[in-house]
Structure formats: structure tokens, C-alpha cells
Amino acid sequence: MFQLLDPKIDILVLGTGDKNVTPEFQKRMFSYMKRHNINLEVLPTEAACATYNFLCSEGRVCAAALLPPNTLNVSEDDYVKFMISRQNILELE
């Protein structure tokens, strides 16, 4: 599917959830993407999101395929921001 996109993507960021992919899978993915002149970055999903956002901010033509992780790391700062935004939404109702 990614080779059909227009404009043609320069890089695909693959987020693997919080699991590591097998070397065989990674080798097959790299080989396939190389045949279609698409760079591939395989990362855990949290890192893949950050990488994708960085590439977009640079103006790169990229796409992401992201598997959700089984667990999320939530910092206290994230939780406080969520609670503030939730409170603001409830006040608007």
C-alpha cells in the first residue's frame, strides 16, 4: 500500500507496540521497502511517534504504521495535563 501513495513517501516509520520484532521479519520488511525505494525505521511505538513527528516537522514526506503498545508509560506531568484538560472540558458543558 505504501508504494502507491502520492506523493511518494521517503520514509515509513513502523511502530511495533512494546514488542521487539524478529530479525527475520525486520529483514523481510527492509528488503521489501528497499525494492520500492522507501526508507524504513522500525521502533517501539512511543519512539516511532516521536520520530514521525520530528520527520513531519522537518517537512519530510513520511508515513507511519503504528501498533498500539500493551502498556503506556504515563508521567505525573502527563496525568496533571490530562486532568486539567478534562476539567476544562467539563466546565464547558
ZIZI-V972294 format. One record per run of one state. SS is the DSSP state (a for helix, b for strand, c for the rest). FROM is the first residue (numbers start at 1). LEN is the number of residues. If there is no record, write none. Layout:
ss = [SS/SS]
from = [FROM/FROM]
len = [LEN/LEN]
//
This chain:
ss = [c/a/c/b/c/a/c/b/c/a/c/b/c/a/c]
from = [1/2/5/11/17/23/36/39/44/45/58/62/68/76/93]
len = [1/3/6/6/6/13/3/5/1/13/4/6/8/17/1]
//
